[in-house]
């Protein structure tokens, strides 16, 4: 082994990390192992490469360049390992763009074996992305179309997606319209004659309309409720007897009943969308998927963390975690493996990824579910808290510069790490900051053995002494992270340790909401940052600005004013746990100093 390089690519509102391992083969340095950790983006469904922002394109191009370099080893492998720390579509979505870039356009992922065909194919048509999926073992054929309108204030104006699915003798069509300004939604589903249409108001958090086609009445008639009042609407069209007639009836209902009312601007665009979302047969889906060899078995090993229930709760769309997992299975030579705590993921001897923690939902609820105001169904518990937390280490060199990958792990996860005395595994490591510097998942308090209330995140910094910290939040992230308080804690740690407090080309949000003021720390925004040991020494070289942003960097304030007025330091204590006075659980310094944390916890959450 001649060298190791860790590349951190901010993409969308997530992050993508590459571990590149080089060795001297025949007098030439070759990329012998390539591992990808997460693959985030700010959409919830696949998007064509041509539709990506320029900085995300550069990240995809860089990764694919490395995948091709790895494939030059001649064993057919593009990636030795893929790790998805948790099951959130935002952390999978650019995965598709890698294969699109490899193929240079339309591409497919498919695998054939006796009695079984599994495949995906993706095509772009007039700004609509078309996706095809087959699993003949389960007799499933699916066809999906996605459209996202031009962005306004860095957010899509509206999104429309449609899915046609065949399974056994059942044919189902779904059309979803979402206004991204206010998250109002129109949802329609029909199986043969059974058609249901629903309008949802995000502001009022309720359905404002339910409509159902009355069976076999002609002309076609809908009955239901509108703002809790009964209503009936009769069309000029006959009762629909086939797919084309059902689509025409649905469009007629949208035009005459919904229109532009109740904040559903853009909904009339469904008509143009349906022109491109054609009604095709099972055989046509198979012919499209089977039209070329595509990719299969080009990833050596795949590892997945997070809440397994997300496979089912999010698979209503083709880009749902369950179907993304099916794509990963097609691409992977070996079975997709669930990450477990204390497991070792071999890379290239003597390098490995060690799984520091991977909590189950039950374990998380035992930590956070008993806190007043913290529901056991909270996304922070069910999804982010179940992230697989890994560290890159060298089993033969204790001086090797470790790299710490916590994914979207929450303060609950770190509390478990602390009380199980697992911090020693990532001492003096380079951190990717958990959940891109999110305040709501990184902030929590507990009491130490002396009964003092401490902030857990800065306590972890002080007790593990990171060599450096990098925030992988993407440009103009709408999630409100990294948060200023998290950045401030990092800066305070650096100053206390005598380290450079240069914030190194990161951006932060001045409030802890999706709205508010943004500020950037550099005039030249980095597309990715490479961290690597220099000449084997414990030094870090920041190789930023391999690609630079063409536009000016400036402070921007959202046009809306409903952002949080409270300062980041104002919190409300929501619950207490029993305190232990005799157990020191965080790592202590050689002189016996350090910040102990008891097994019982006291978390405080924000108002």
Rosetta blueprint (number, residue, H / E / L):
1 X L
2 X L
3 X E
4 X E
5 X E
6 X E
7 X E
8 X E
9 X E
10 X E
11 X E
12 X L
13 X L
14 X E
15 X E
16 X E
17 X E
18 X E
19 X E
20 X E
21 X E
22 X E
23 X E
24 X E
25 X E
26 X L
27 X L
28 X E
29 X E
30 X E
31 X E
32 X E
33 X E
34 X E
35 X E
36 X E
37 X E
38 X L
39 X L
40 X L
41 X L
42 X L
43 X L
44 X L
45 X L
46 X L
47 X L
48 X L
49 X H
50 X H
51 X H
52 X L
53 X L
54 X H
55 X H
56 X H
57 X H
58 X H
59 X H
60 X H
61 X H
62 X H
63 X H
64 X H
65 X H
66 X H
67 X H
68 X H
69 X H
70 X H
71 X H
72 X L
73 X L
74 X L
75 X L
76 X L
77 X L
78 X L
79 X E
80 X E
81 X E
82 X E
83 X E
84 X E
85 X L
86 X L
87 X L
88 X L
89 X H
90 X H
91 X H
92 X L
93 X L
94 X L
95 X H
96 X H
97 X H
98 X H
99 X H
100 X H
101 X H
102 X H
103 X H
104 X L
105 X L
106 X L
107 X E
108 X E
109 X E
110 X E
111 X E
112 X E
113 X E
114 X L
115 X L
116 X E
117 X E
118 X E
119 X E
120 X E
121 X E
122 X E
123 X E
124 X E
125 X E
126 X L
127 X L
128 X E
129 X E
130 X E
131 X E
132 X E
133 X E
134 X E
135 X E
136 X L
137 X L
138 X L
139 X L
140 X E
141 X E
142 X E
143 X E
144 X E
145 X E
146 X E
147 X E
148 X E
149 X L
150 X L
151 X E
152 X E
153 X L
154 X L
155 X E
156 X E
157 X L
158 X E
159 X E
160 X E
161 X E
162 X E
163 X E
164 X E
165 X E
166 X E
167 X E
168 X L
169 X L
170 X E
171 X E
172 X E
173 X E
174 X E
175 X E
176 X E
177 X E
178 X E
179 X E
180 X L
181 X L
182 X L
183 X L
184 X L
185 X E
186 X E
187 X E
188 X E
189 X E
190 X E
191 X E
192 X L
193 X L
194 X E
195 X E
196 X E
197 X E
198 X E
199 X E
200 X E
201 X E
202 X L
203 X L
204 X L
205 X L
206 X E
207 X E
208 X E
209 X E
210 X E
211 X E
212 X E
213 X E
214 X L
215 X L
216 X L
217 X L
218 X L
219 X L
220 X L
221 X E
222 X E
223 X E
224 X E
225 X E
226 X E
227 X L
228 X L
229 X E
230 X E
231 X E
232 X E
233 X E
234 X E
235 X L
236 X L
237 X L
238 X L
239 X L
240 X L
241 X L
242 X L
243 X H
244 X H
245 X H
246 X H
247 X H
248 X H
249 X H
250 X H
251 X H
252 X H
253 X H
254 X H
255 X H
256 X H
257 X H
258 X H
259 X L
260 X L
261 X H
262 X H
263 X H
264 X L
265 X L
266 X L
267 X H
268 X H
269 X H
270 X H
271 X H
272 X H
273 X H
274 X H
275 X H
276 X H
277 X L
278 X L
279 X L
280 X L
281 X L
282 X H
283 X H
284 X H
285 X H
286 X H
287 X H
288 X H
289 X H
290 X L
291 X L
292 X L
293 X L
294 X L
295 X E
296 X L
297 X L
298 X L
299 X E
300 X E
301 X E
302 X E
303 X E
304 X E
305 X L
306 X L
307 X L
308 X L
309 X L
310 X H
311 X H
312 X H
313 X H
314 X L
315 X L
316 X L
317 X L
318 X L
319 X L
320 X L
321 X H
322 X H
323 X H
324 X H
325 X H
326 X H
327 X H
328 X H
329 X H
330 X H
331 X H
332 X E
333 X L
334 X L
335 X L
336 X E
337 X E
338 X E
339 X L
340 X L
341 X L
342 X L
343 X L
344 X E
345 X E
346 X E
347 X L
348 X L
349 X L
350 X L
351 X E
352 X E
353 X E
354 X E
355 X E
356 X E
357 X E
358 X L
359 X L
360 X L
361 X H
362 X H
363 X H
364 X H
365 X H
366 X H
367 X H
368 X H
369 X H
370 X L
371 X L
372 X L
373 X L
374 X L
375 X L
376 X L
377 X L
378 X L
379 X H
380 X H
381 X H
382 X H
383 X L
384 X H
385 X H
386 X H
387 X L
388 X L
389 X E
390 X E
391 X E
392 X E
393 X E
394 X E
395 X L
396 X L
397 X L
398 X L
399 X L
400 X L
401 X L
402 X L
403 X E
404 X E
405 X E
406 X L
407 X L
408 X L
409 X L
410 X L
411 X H
412 X H
413 X H
414 X H
415 X H
416 X H
417 X H
418 X H
419 X H
420 X L
421 X L
422 X L
423 X H
424 X H
425 X H
426 X H
427 X L
428 X L
429 X L
430 X E
431 X E
432 X E
433 X L
434 X H
435 X H
436 X H
437 X H
438 X L
439 X H
440 X H
441 X H
442 X H
443 X L
444 X L
445 X E
446 X E
447 X E
448 X L
449 X L
450 X L
451 X L
452 X L
453 X E
454 X E
455 X E
456 X H
457 X H
458 X H
459 X H
460 X H
461 X H
462 X H
463 X H
464 X H
465 X L
466 X L
467 X L
468 X E
469 X E
470 X E
471 X L
472 X L
473 X L
474 X L
475 X L
476 X L
477 X L
478 X L
479 X L
480 X L
481 X L
482 X L
483 X E
484 X H
485 X H
486 X H
487 X H
488 X H
489 X H
490 X H
491 X H
492 X H
493 X H
494 X H
495 X H
496 X H
497 X L
498 X L
499 X L
500 X L
501 X L
502 X L
503 X L
504 X L
505 X L
506 X L
507 X E
508 X E
509 X E
510 X L
511 X L
512 X L
513 X L
514 X L
515 X L
516 X L
517 X E
518 X E
519 X E
520 X E
521 X L
522 X L
523 X L
524 X L
525 X L
526 X E
527 X L
528 X E
529 X E
530 X E
531 X E
532 X E
533 X E
534 X E
535 X L
536 X L
537 X E
538 X E
539 X E
540 X E
541 X E
542 X E
543 X L
544 X L
545 X L
546 X L
547 X L
548 X E
549 X L
550 X L
551 X L
552 X L
553 X L
554 X L
555 X L
556 X E
557 X E
558 X L
559 X L
560 X L
561 X L
562 X L
563 X L
564 X L
565 X L
566 X L
567 X L
568 X L
569 X L
570 X L
571 X L
572 X E
573 X L
574 X L
575 X L
576 X L
577 X L
578 X L
579 X L
580 X L
581 X L
582 X L
583 X L
584 X L
585 X L
586 X L
587 X L
588 X L
589 X L
590 X L
591 X L
592 X L
593 X L
594 X L
595 X L
596 X L
597 X L
598 X L
599 X L
600 X L
601 X L
602 X L
603 X L
604 X L
605 X E
606 X L
607 X L
